[in-house]
């Protein structure tokens, strides 16, 4: 049986759907059922449930807000993850942790390998890196999956924001010097479930195939949705944000290839499937 934390979130909900589709027994919890920051409660819950694997999707993901709430962000992403890892160790369960491209500084223009130096620019990235360290400290049977630019049917995301803005604007300014890969939550969920059944532990990078800037992503959203809204490329400096973003969020997939795991489809294909549902 598999336990999913953060089941109400963008990825957690898709993981639950994918496991159910595969007829794999799973239980999903969110903050209302399990406070991962409460060490004794979290460990007791997992000891009682005795899952064979915990897919840890719960996280603090408000990147800019985290700069104003560093303690809370660290408490959830670092402390909460360590609580789950300790509980998994006690019952000899596997753990899958969803991490981020933000653990890298984002310099250069080559895709980051899994072992590339880590130097997060913001509290969010630092907190997720501490979560990674917690798994390595407490567990042997674990997977870390770093991903980027996730969009899907649940919650808020860049694709939904662009579609909403296009309803009332003729022009939208979007950053064009941050490069990465959009990742469709259902595609990522399928890979997460593949890994849960594989026994192939380690660190993986998983995004939809292909690279683009945020402006290019936005322009493709408009093109595929048939919107006349124009995207105006601007620099990061022209769009100030509280938290710094990596300019190079490209992630290398050599880890997937080496493990014999299938890469995700092209991001343009994923966007088309996203737009085909009622947003």
LUMMITI-129310 format. One record per residue (C-alpha): residue number from 1; chain; x, y, z. Coordinates in steps of 0.5 Angstrom, whole numbers, plus 2048, in hexadecimal, padded with zeros to 3 digits. Each point is the difference from the previous one (the first is absolute). Example, Ala and Ser with C-alpha at 12.3 -4.5 7.8 and 13.67 -1.06 7.14 Angstrom:
LUMMITI-129310
<zator><i>1</i><ch>A</ch><x>819</x><y>7F7</y><z>810</z></zator>
<zator><i>2</i><ch>A</ch><x>802</x><y>807</y><z>7FE</z></zator>
end
This chain:
LUMMITI-129310
<zator><i>1</i><ch>A</ch><x>800</x><y>800</y><z>800</z></zator>
<zator><i>2</i><ch>A</ch><x>802</x><y>807</y><z>7FE</z></zator>
<zator><i>3</i><ch>A</ch><x>7FF</x><y>806</y><z>804</z></zator>
<zator><i>4</i><ch>A</ch><x>800</x><y>807</y><z>7FC</z></zator>
<zator><i>5</i><ch>A</ch><x>801</x><y>806</y><z>804</z></zator>
<zator><i>6</i><ch>A</ch><x>7FE</x><y>807</y><z>7FD</z></zator>
<zator><i>7</i><ch>A</ch><x>7FA</x><y>7FC</y><z>7FD</z></zator>
<zator><i>8</i><ch>A</ch><x>7FC</x><y>806</y><z>7FF</z></zator>
<zator><i>9</i><ch>A</ch><x>806</x><y>804</y><z>7FC</z></zator>
<zator><i>10</i><ch>A</ch><x>801</x><y>800</y><z>7F9</z></zator>
<zator><i>11</i><ch>A</ch><x>805</x><y>7FA</y><z>7FF</z></zator>
<zator><i>12</i><ch>A</ch><x>7FD</x><y>7FC</y><z>806</z></zator>
<zator><i>13</i><ch>A</ch><x>7F9</x><y>800</y><z>7FD</z></zator>
<zator><i>14</i><ch>A</ch><x>803</x><y>7FD</y><z>7FA</z></zator>
<zator><i>15</i><ch>A</ch><x>804</x><y>7FB</y><z>803</z></zator>
<zator><i>16</i><ch>A</ch><x>7FA</x><y>7FE</y><z>804</z></zator>
<zator><i>17</i><ch>A</ch><x>7FC</x><y>7FF</y><z>7F9</z></zator>
<zator><i>18</i><ch>A</ch><x>806</x><y>7FD</y><z>7FD</z></zator>
<zator><i>19</i><ch>A</ch><x>800</x><y>7FA</y><z>805</z></zator>
<zator><i>20</i><ch>A</ch><x>7F9</x><y>7FF</y><z>800</z></zator>
<zator><i>21</i><ch>A</ch><x>800</x><y>7FF</y><z>7F9</z></zator>
<zator><i>22</i><ch>A</ch><x>805</x><y>7FB</y><z>801</z></zator>
<zator><i>23</i><ch>A</ch><x>7FC</x><y>7FD</y><z>805</z></zator>
<zator><i>24</i><ch>A</ch><x>806</x><y>801</y><z>805</z></zator>
<zator><i>25</i><ch>A</ch><x>7FD</x><y>801</y><z>808</z></zator>
<zator><i>26</i><ch>A</ch><x>802</x><y>807</y><z>802</z></zator>
<zator><i>27</i><ch>A</ch><x>7FE</x><y>805</y><z>805</z></zator>
<zator><i>28</i><ch>A</ch><x>800</x><y>807</y><z>7FF</z></zator>
<zator><i>29</i><ch>A</ch><x>801</x><y>805</y><z>806</z></zator>
<zator><i>30</i><ch>A</ch><x>800</x><y>808</y><z>800</z></zator>
<zator><i>31</i><ch>A</ch><x>801</x><y>805</y><z>806</z></zator>
<zator><i>32</i><ch>A</ch><x>7FA</x><y>7FF</y><z>803</z></zator>
<zator><i>33</i><ch>A</ch><x>801</x><y>7F8</y><z>801</z></zator>
<zator><i>34</i><ch>A</ch><x>808</x><y>800</y><z>801</z></zator>
<zator><i>35</i><ch>A</ch><x>804</x><y>806</y><z>803</z></zator>
<zator><i>36</i><ch>A</ch><x>807</x><y>7FE</y><z>7FD</z></zator>
<zator><i>37</i><ch>A</ch><x>803</x><y>805</y><z>805</z></zator>
<zator><i>38</i><ch>A</ch><x>7FE</x><y>7FD</y><z>806</z></zator>
<zator><i>39</i><ch>A</ch><x>805</x><y>7FB</y><z>801</z></zator>
<zator><i>40</i><ch>A</ch><x>7FD</x><y>7FB</y><z>805</z></zator>
<zator><i>41</i><ch>A</ch><x>7F9</x><y>800</y><z>7FC</z></zator>
<zator><i>42</i><ch>A</ch><x>803</x><y>7FF</y><z>7F9</z></zator>
<zator><i>43</i><ch>A</ch><x>804</x><y>7FA</y><z>802</z></zator>
<zator><i>44</i><ch>A</ch><x>7FA</x><y>7FD</y><z>804</z></zator>
<zator><i>45</i><ch>A</ch><x>7FC</x><y>801</y><z>7FA</z></zator>
<zator><i>46</i><ch>A</ch><x>805</x><y>7FC</y><z>7FC</z></zator>
<zator><i>47</i><ch>A</ch><x>802</x><y>7FB</y><z>805</z></zator>
<zator><i>48</i><ch>A</ch><x>7F8</x><y>7FE</y><z>801</z></zator>
<zator><i>49</i><ch>A</ch><x>7FF</x><y>800</y><z>7F8</z></zator>
<zator><i>50</i><ch>A</ch><x>806</x><y>7FC</y><z>7FE</z></zator>
<zator><i>51</i><ch>A</ch><x>801</x><y>802</y><z>7F9</z></zator>
<zator><i>52</i><ch>A</ch><x>805</x><y>7FD</y><z>7FB</z></zator>
<zator><i>53</i><ch>A</ch><x>801</x><y>807</y><z>7FD</z></zator>
<zator><i>54</i><ch>A</ch><x>7FF</x><y>807</y><z>802</z></zator>
<zator><i>55</i><ch>A</ch><x>7FF</x><y>805</y><z>7FA</z></zator>
<zator><i>56</i><ch>A</ch><x>802</x><y>807</y><z>803</z></zator>
<zator><i>57</i><ch>A</ch><x>7FC</x><y>805</y><z>7FC</z></zator>
<zator><i>58</i><ch>A</ch><x>7FF</x><y>805</y><z>806</z></zator>
<zator><i>59</i><ch>A</ch><x>804</x><y>806</y><z>800</z></zator>
<zator><i>60</i><ch>A</ch><x>800</x><y>808</y><z>801</z></zator>
<zator><i>61</i><ch>A</ch><x>800</x><y>802</y><z>7F8</z></zator>
<zator><i>62</i><ch>A</ch><x>7FF</x><y>808</y><z>801</z></zator>
<zator><i>63</i><ch>A</ch><x>807</x><y>802</y><z>7FE</z></zator>
<zator><i>64</i><ch>A</ch><x>7FF</x><y>807</y><z>801</z></zator>
<zator><i>65</i><ch>A</ch><x>7FC</x><y>800</y><z>806</z></zator>
<zator><i>66</i><ch>A</ch><x>805</x><y>7FB</y><z>803</z></zator>
<zator><i>67</i><ch>A</ch><x>805</x><y>806</y><z>800</z></zator>
<zator><i>68</i><ch>A</ch><x>7FB</x><y>803</y><z>805</z></zator>
<zator><i>69</i><ch>A</ch><x>7FF</x><y>7F9</y><z>804</z></zator>
<zator><i>70</i><ch>A</ch><x>807</x><y>7FD</y><z>800</z></zator>
<zator><i>71</i><ch>A</ch><x>7FF</x><y>7FC</y><z>806</z></zator>
<zator><i>72</i><ch>A</ch><x>7F9</x><y>7FD</y><z>7FE</z></zator>
<zator><i>73</i><ch>A</ch><x>803</x><y>7FE</y><z>7F9</z></zator>
<zator><i>74</i><ch>A</ch><x>806</x><y>7FD</y><z>804</z></zator>
<zator><i>75</i><ch>A</ch><x>7FB</x><y>7FD</y><z>805</z></zator>
<zator><i>76</i><ch>A</ch><x>7FC</x><y>7FC</y><z>7FA</z></zator>
<zator><i>77</i><ch>A</ch><x>805</x><y>7FF</y><z>7FB</z></zator>
<zator><i>78</i><ch>A</ch><x>806</x><y>7FE</y><z>804</z></zator>
<zator><i>79</i><ch>A</ch><x>7FD</x><y>7FE</y><z>807</z></zator>
<zator><i>80</i><ch>A</ch><x>7FA</x><y>7FD</y><z>7FD</z></zator>
<zator><i>81</i><ch>A</ch><x>804</x><y>7FC</y><z>7FB</z></zator>
<zator><i>82</i><ch>A</ch><x>804</x><y>7FE</y><z>805</z></zator>
<zator><i>83</i><ch>A</ch><x>7FB</x><y>7FD</y><z>805</z></zator>
<zator><i>84</i><ch>A</ch><x>7FD</x><y>7FC</y><z>7FA</z></zator>
<zator><i>85</i><ch>A</ch><x>807</x><y>7FD</y><z>7FF</z></zator>
<zator><i>86</i><ch>A</ch><x>801</x><y>7FE</y><z>807</z></zator>
<zator><i>87</i><ch>A</ch><x>7F9</x><y>7FD</y><z>800</z></zator>
<zator><i>88</i><ch>A</ch><x>802</x><y>7FC</y><z>7F9</z></zator>
<zator><i>89</i><ch>A</ch><x>806</x><y>7FE</y><z>803</z></zator>
<zator><i>90</i><ch>A</ch><x>7FD</x><y>7FD</y><z>807</z></zator>
<zator><i>91</i><ch>A</ch><x>7FB</x><y>7FC</y><z>7FB</z></zator>
<zator><i>92</i><ch>A</ch><x>805</x><y>7FE</y><z>7FB</z></zator>
<zator><i>93</i><ch>A</ch><x>7FC</x><y>804</y><z>7FB</z></zator>
<zator><i>94</i><ch>A</ch><x>802</x><y>803</y><z>7F9</z></zator>
<zator><i>95</i><ch>A</ch><x>7FF</x><y>807</y><z>7FF</z></zator>
<zator><i>96</i><ch>A</ch><x>800</x><y>805</y><z>7FA</z></zator>
<zator><i>97</i><ch>A</ch><x>801</x><y>807</y><z>801</z></zator>
<zator><i>98</i><ch>A</ch><x>7FE</x><y>805</y><z>7FB</z></zator>
<zator><i>99</i><ch>A</ch><x>805</x><y>806</y><z>7FF</z></zator>
<zator><i>100</i><ch>A</ch><x>802</x><y>805</y><z>7FC</z></zator>
<zator><i>101</i><ch>A</ch><x>805</x><y>804</y><z>7FB</z></zator>
<zator><i>102</i><ch>A</ch><x>800</x><y>805</y><z>805</z></zator>
<zator><i>103</i><ch>A</ch><x>805</x><y>7FC</y><z>803</z></zator>
<zator><i>104</i><ch>A</ch><x>805</x><y>803</y><z>7FB</z></zator>
<zator><i>105</i><ch>A</ch><x>803</x><y>807</y><z>7FF</z></zator>
<zator><i>106</i><ch>A</ch><x>7FE</x><y>800</y><z>7F9</z></zator>
<zator><i>107</i><ch>A</ch><x>806</x><y>802</y><z>7FC</z></zator>
<zator><i>108</i><ch>A</ch><x>803</x><y>7FE</y><z>7F9</z></zator>
<zator><i>109</i><ch>A</ch><x>7FB</x><y>7FD</y><z>7FB</z></zator>
<zator><i>110</i><ch>A</ch><x>802</x><y>7F9</y><z>801</z></zator>
<zator><i>111</i><ch>A</ch><x>7FB</x><y>7FB</y><z>803</z></zator>
<zator><i>112</i><ch>A</ch><x>801</x><y>7FF</y><z>807</z></zator>
<zator><i>113</i><ch>A</ch><x>802</x><y>7F9</y><z>802</z></zator>
<zator><i>114</i><ch>A</ch><x>7FE</x><y>7FC</y><z>806</z></zator>
<zator><i>115</i><ch>A</ch><x>806</x><y>801</y><z>804</z></zator>
<zator><i>116</i><ch>A</ch><x>802</x><y>807</y><z>7FD</z></zator>
<zator><i>117</i><ch>A</ch><x>801</x><y>805</y><z>806</z></zator>
<zator><i>118</i><ch>A</ch><x>7FB</x><y>803</y><z>804</z></zator>
<zator><i>119</i><ch>A</ch><x>7FF</x><y>807</y><z>802</z></zator>
<zator><i>120</i><ch>A</ch><x>7F9</x><y>802</y><z>800</z></zator>
<zator><i>121</i><ch>A</ch><x>7FE</x><y>808</y><z>800</z></zator>
<zator><i>122</i><ch>A</ch><x>7FA</x><y>800</y><z>804</z></zator>
<zator><i>123</i><ch>A</ch><x>7FD</x><y>7FD</y><z>806</z></zator>
<zator><i>124</i><ch>A</ch><x>7FC</x><y>7FC</y><z>7FD</z></zator>
<zator><i>125</i><ch>A</ch><x>805</x><y>7FC</y><z>7FC</z></zator>
<zator><i>126</i><ch>A</ch><x>804</x><y>800</y><z>806</z></zator>
<zator><i>127</i><ch>A</ch><x>7FB</x><y>7FD</y><z>804</z></zator>
<zator><i>128</i><ch>A</ch><x>7FF</x><y>7FA</y><z>7FB</z></zator>
<zator><i>129</i><ch>A</ch><x>807</x><y>7FF</y><z>800</z></zator>
<zator><i>130</i><ch>A</ch><x>800</x><y>7FF</y><z>807</z></zator>
<zator><i>131</i><ch>A</ch><x>7FA</x><y>7FB</y><z>7FF</z></zator>
<zator><i>132</i><ch>A</ch><x>805</x><y>7FC</y><z>7FB</z></zator>
<zator><i>133</i><ch>A</ch><x>805</x><y>800</y><z>805</z></zator>
<zator><i>134</i><ch>A</ch><x>7FB</x><y>7FD</y><z>805</z></zator>
<zator><i>135</i><ch>A</ch><x>7FF</x><y>7FA</y><z>7FC</z></zator>
<zator><i>136</i><ch>A</ch><x>807</x><y>7FF</y><z>7FE</z></zator>
<zator><i>137</i><ch>A</ch><x>801</x><y>800</y><z>808</z></zator>
<zator><i>138</i><ch>A</ch><x>7FB</x><y>7FB</y><z>802</z></zator>
<zator><i>139</i><ch>A</ch><x>7FE</x><y>7FC</y><z>7FA</z></zator>
<zator><i>140</i><ch>A</ch><x>803</x><y>7FB</y><z>7FB</z></zator>
<zator><i>141</i><ch>A</ch><x>7FA</x><y>7FE</y><z>7FD</z></zator>
<zator><i>142</i><ch>A</ch><x>7FE</x><y>807</y><z>7FD</z></zator>
<zator><i>143</i><ch>A</ch><x>7FF</x><y>804</y><z>7F9</z></zator>
<zator><i>144</i><ch>A</ch><x>801</x><y>807</y><z>7FF</z></zator>
<zator><i>145</i><ch>A</ch><x>7FC</x><y>803</y><z>7FA</z></zator>
<zator><i>146</i><ch>A</ch><x>802</x><y>807</y><z>7FE</z></zator>
<zator><i>147</i><ch>A</ch><x>7FB</x><y>803</y><z>7FC</z></zator>
<zator><i>148</i><ch>A</ch><x>7FF</x><y>807</y><z>7FD</z></zator>
<zator><i>149</i><ch>A</ch><x>7FA</x><y>805</y><z>7FE</z></zator>
<zator><i>150</i><ch>A</ch><x>7FA</x><y>7FB</y><z>802</z></zator>
<zator><i>151</i><ch>A</ch><x>7F9</x><y>802</y><z>7FD</z></zator>
<zator><i>152</i><ch>A</ch><x>7FA</x><y>7FB</y><z>800</z></zator>
<zator><i>153</i><ch>A</ch><x>7F9</x><y>800</y><z>802</z></zator>
<zator><i>154</i><ch>A</ch><x>800</x><y>801</y><z>807</z></zator>
<zator><i>155</i><ch>A</ch><x>802</x><y>807</y><z>804</z></zator>
<zator><i>156</i><ch>A</ch><x>803</x><y>806</y><z>7FD</z></zator>
<zator><i>157</i><ch>A</ch><x>806</x><y>800</y><z>7FB</z></zator>
<zator><i>158</i><ch>A</ch><x>803</x><y>804</y><z>7FA</z></zator>
<zator><i>159</i><ch>A</ch><x>7FC</x><y>7FD</y><z>7FA</z></zator>
<zator><i>160</i><ch>A</ch><x>7F9</x><y>802</y><z>804</z></zator>
<zator><i>161</i><ch>A</ch><x>803</x><y>807</y><z>802</z></zator>
<zator><i>162</i><ch>A</ch><x>801</x><y>801</y><z>7F9</z></zator>
<zator><i>163</i><ch>A</ch><x>7F9</x><y>7FE</y><z>7FD</z></zator>
<zator><i>164</i><ch>A</ch><x>7FD</x><y>804</y><z>805</z></zator>
<zator><i>165</i><ch>A</ch><x>804</x><y>806</y><z>7FF</z></zator>
<zator><i>166</i><ch>A</ch><x>7FF</x><y>7FF</y><z>7F8</z></zator>
<zator><i>167</i><ch>A</ch><x>7F8</x><y>801</y><z>801</z></zator>
<zator><i>168</i><ch>A</ch><x>801</x><y>807</y><z>802</z></zator>
<zator><i>169</i><ch>A</ch><x>807</x><y>802</y><z>7FD</z></zator>
<zator><i>170</i><ch>A</ch><x>802</x><y>801</y><z>7F9</z></zator>
<zator><i>171</i><ch>A</ch><x>807</x><y>800</y><z>802</z></zator>
<zator><i>172</i><ch>A</ch><x>804</x><y>7FD</y><z>806</z></zator>
<zator><i>173</i><ch>A</ch><x>807</x><y>801</y><z>802</z></zator>
<zator><i>174</i><ch>A</ch><x>804</x><y>7F9</y><z>801</z></zator>
<zator><i>175</i><ch>A</ch><x>807</x><y>7FF</y><z>802</z></zator>
<zator><i>176</i><ch>A</ch><x>805</x><y>7FD</y><z>7FA</z></zator>
<zator><i>177</i><ch>A</ch><x>806</x><y>7FF</y><z>804</z></zator>
<zator><i>178</i><ch>A</ch><x>7FE</x><y>7FA</y><z>804</z></zator>
<zator><i>179</i><ch>A</ch><x>801</x><y>7FA</y><z>7FD</z></zator>
<zator><i>180</i><ch>A</ch><x>7FD</x><y>7F9</y><z>802</z></zator>
<zator><i>181</i><ch>A</ch><x>7FB</x><y>7FB</y><z>7FE</z></zator>
<zator><i>182</i><ch>A</ch><x>7F8</x><y>800</y><z>802</z></zator>
<zator><i>183</i><ch>A</ch><x>7FE</x><y>7F9</y><z>803</z></zator>
<zator><i>184</i><ch>A</ch><x>7F9</x><y>7FE</y><z>800</z></zator>
<zator><i>185</i><ch>A</ch><x>7FE</x><y>7FD</y><z>807</z></zator>
<zator><i>186</i><ch>A</ch><x>7FC</x><y>7FA</y><z>7FD</z></zator>
<zator><i>187</i><ch>A</ch><x>807</x><y>7FE</y><z>7FC</z></zator>
<zator><i>188</i><ch>A</ch><x>804</x><y>801</y><z>806</z></zator>
<zator><i>189</i><ch>A</ch><x>7FB</x><y>7FC</y><z>804</z></zator>
<zator><i>190</i><ch>A</ch><x>801</x><y>7FA</y><z>7FB</z></zator>
<zator><i>191</i><ch>A</ch><x>807</x><y>800</y><z>801</z></zator>
<zator><i>192</i><ch>A</ch><x>800</x><y>801</y><z>808</z></zator>
<zator><i>193</i><ch>A</ch><x>7FB</x><y>7F9</y><z>800</z></zator>
<zator><i>194</i><ch>A</ch><x>805</x><y>7FD</y><z>7FB</z></zator>
<zator><i>195</i><ch>A</ch><x>806</x><y>801</y><z>805</z></zator>
<zator><i>196</i><ch>A</ch><x>7FC</x><y>7FE</y><z>806</z></zator>
<zator><i>197</i><ch>A</ch><x>7FF</x><y>7F9</y><z>7FD</z></zator>
<zator><i>198</i><ch>A</ch><x>807</x><y>800</y><z>7FD</z></zator>
<zator><i>199</i><ch>A</ch><x>805</x><y>7FF</y><z>806</z></zator>
<zator><i>200</i><ch>A</ch><x>805</x><y>805</y><z>7FC</z></zator>
<zator><i>201</i><ch>A</ch><x>802</x><y>804</y><z>806</z></zator>
<zator><i>202</i><ch>A</ch><x>804</x><y>807</y><z>7FF</z></zator>
<zator><i>203</i><ch>A</ch><x>7FF</x><y>807</y><z>7FD</z></zator>
<zator><i>204</i><ch>A</ch><x>7FD</x><y>801</y><z>7FA</z></zator>
<zator><i>205</i><ch>A</ch><x>7FE</x><y>806</y><z>7FC</z></zator>
<zator><i>206</i><ch>A</ch><x>7F9</x><y>800</y><z>7FC</z></zator>
<zator><i>207</i><ch>A</ch><x>7FD</x><y>805</y><z>7FC</z></zator>
<zator><i>208</i><ch>A</ch><x>7FC</x><y>800</y><z>7FA</z></zator>
<zator><i>209</i><ch>A</ch><x>805</x><y>800</y><z>7FA</z></zator>
<zator><i>210</i><ch>A</ch><x>802</x><y>807</y><z>7FD</z></zator>
<zator><i>211</i><ch>A</ch><x>803</x><y>806</y><z>802</z></zator>
<zator><i>212</i><ch>A</ch><x>7FD</x><y>807</y><z>800</z></zator>
<zator><i>213</i><ch>A</ch><x>7FF</x><y>807</y><z>803</z></zator>
<zator><i>214</i><ch>A</ch><x>7FA</x><y>802</y><z>804</z></zator>
<zator><i>215</i><ch>A</ch><x>7FE</x><y>805</y><z>7FA</z></zator>
<zator><i>216</i><ch>A</ch><x>801</x><y>7FA</y><z>7FB</z></zator>
<zator><i>217</i><ch>A</ch><x>7FB</x><y>7FC</y><z>805</z></zator>
<zator><i>218</i><ch>A</ch><x>7FB</x><y>805</y><z>800</z></zator>
<zator><i>219</i><ch>A</ch><x>800</x><y>802</y><z>7F9</z></zator>
<zator><i>220</i><ch>A</ch><x>7FF</x><y>7F8</y><z>7FF</z></zator>
<zator><i>221</i><ch>A</ch><x>7FA</x><y>800</y><z>804</z></zator>
<zator><i>222</i><ch>A</ch><x>7FD</x><y>806</y><z>7FC</z></zator>
<zator><i>223</i><ch>A</ch><x>801</x><y>7FD</y><z>7FA</z></zator>
<zator><i>224</i><ch>A</ch><x>7FE</x><y>7F9</y><z>802</z></zator>
<zator><i>225</i><ch>A</ch><x>7FA</x><y>803</y><z>804</z></zator>
<zator><i>226</i><ch>A</ch><x>7FE</x><y>805</y><z>7FA</z></zator>
<zator><i>227</i><ch>A</ch><x>801</x><y>806</y><z>804</z></zator>
<zator><i>228</i><ch>A</ch><x>802</x><y>806</y><z>7FC</z></zator>
<zator><i>229</i><ch>A</ch><x>803</x><y>803</y><z>806</z></zator>
<zator><i>230</i><ch>A</ch><x>807</x><y>802</y><z>7FF</z></zator>
<zator><i>231</i><ch>A</ch><x>806</x><y>7FE</y><z>804</z></zator>
<zator><i>232</i><ch>A</ch><x>806</x><y>805</y><z>801</z></zator>
<zator><i>233</i><ch>A</ch><x>807</x><y>7FD</y><z>802</z></zator>
<zator><i>234</i><ch>A</ch><x>803</x><y>804</y><z>806</z></zator>
<zator><i>235</i><ch>A</ch><x>806</x><y>7FF</y><z>804</z></zator>
<zator><i>236</i><ch>A</ch><x>800</x><y>7FE</y><z>807</z></zator>
<zator><i>237</i><ch>A</ch><x>803</x><y>806</y><z>802</z></zator>
<zator><i>238</i><ch>A</ch><x>7F9</x><y>803</y><z>7FD</z></zator>
<zator><i>239</i><ch>A</ch><x>7FC</x><y>7FC</y><z>804</z></zator>
<zator><i>240</i><ch>A</ch><x>802</x><y>800</y><z>807</z></zator>
<zator><i>241</i><ch>A</ch><x>7FE</x><y>7FB</y><z>805</z></zator>
<zator><i>242</i><ch>A</ch><x>802</x><y>7FF</y><z>808</z></zator>
<zator><i>243</i><ch>A</ch><x>803</x><y>7F9</y><z>7FF</z></zator>
<zator><i>244</i><ch>A</ch><x>806</x><y>800</y><z>7FB</z></zator>
<zator><i>245</i><ch>A</ch><x>7FF</x><y>7FA</y><z>7FA</z></zator>
<zator><i>246</i><ch>A</ch><x>805</x><y>7FC</y><z>7FD</z></zator>
<zator><i>247</i><ch>A</ch><x>801</x><y>802</y><z>7F8</z></zator>
<zator><i>248</i><ch>A</ch><x>802</x><y>7F9</y><z>7FE</z></zator>
<zator><i>249</i><ch>A</ch><x>7FB</x><y>7FB</y><z>803</z></zator>
<zator><i>250</i><ch>A</ch><x>802</x><y>7FB</y><z>7FA</z></zator>
<zator><i>251</i><ch>A</ch><x>800</x><y>7F9</y><z>803</z></zator>
<zator><i>252</i><ch>A</ch><x>804</x><y>7FA</y><z>7FD</z></zator>
<zator><i>253</i><ch>A</ch><x>7FC</x><y>7FA</y><z>7FF</z></zator>
<zator><i>254</i><ch>A</ch><x>806</x><y>7FB</y><z>800</z></zator>
<zator><i>255</i><ch>A</ch><x>7FE</x><y>7FD</y><z>807</z></zator>
<zator><i>256</i><ch>A</ch><x>7FA</x><y>7FE</y><z>7FD</z></zator>
<zator><i>257</i><ch>A</ch><x>803</x><y>7FD</y><z>7FA</z></zator>
<zator><i>258</i><ch>A</ch><x>805</x><y>7FC</y><z>804</z></zator>
<zator><i>259</i><ch>A</ch><x>7FB</x><y>7FD</y><z>804</z></zator>
<zator><i>260</i><ch>A</ch><x>7FC</x><y>7FE</y><z>7FA</z></zator>
<zator><i>261</i><ch>A</ch><x>7FA</x><y>805</y><z>802</z></zator>
<zator><i>262</i><ch>A</ch><x>7FC</x><y>803</y><z>7FA</z></zator>
<zator><i>263</i><ch>A</ch><x>800</x><y>807</y><z>7FF</z></zator>
<zator><i>264</i><ch>A</ch><x>7FA</x><y>805</y><z>801</z></zator>
<zator><i>265</i><ch>A</ch><x>7FD</x><y>802</y><z>7F9</z></zator>
<zator><i>266</i><ch>A</ch><x>802</x><y>807</y><z>7FD</z></zator>
<zator><i>267</i><ch>A</ch><x>7FD</x><y>806</y><z>804</z></zator>
<zator><i>268</i><ch>A</ch><x>7FC</x><y>802</y><z>7FA</z></zator>
<zator><i>269</i><ch>A</ch><x>7FC</x><y>7FA</y><z>800</z></zator>
<zator><i>270</i><ch>A</ch><x>7FF</x><y>800</y><z>807</z></zator>
<zator><i>271</i><ch>A</ch><x>7FD</x><y>807</y><z>7FF</z></zator>
<zator><i>272</i><ch>A</ch><x>7FC</x><y>7FE</y><z>7FB</z></zator>
<zator><i>273</i><ch>A</ch><x>7FD</x><y>7FA</y><z>804</z></zator>
<zator><i>274</i><ch>A</ch><x>7FF</x><y>805</y><z>806</z></zator>
<zator><i>275</i><ch>A</ch><x>7FC</x><y>805</y><z>7FC</z></zator>
<zator><i>276</i><ch>A</ch><x>7FC</x><y>7FB</y><z>7FD</z></zator>
<zator><i>277</i><ch>A</ch><x>7FC</x><y>7FF</y><z>807</z></zator>
<zator><i>278</i><ch>A</ch><x>7FC</x><y>806</y><z>803</z></zator>
<zator><i>279</i><ch>A</ch><x>804</x><y>805</y><z>803</z></zator>
end
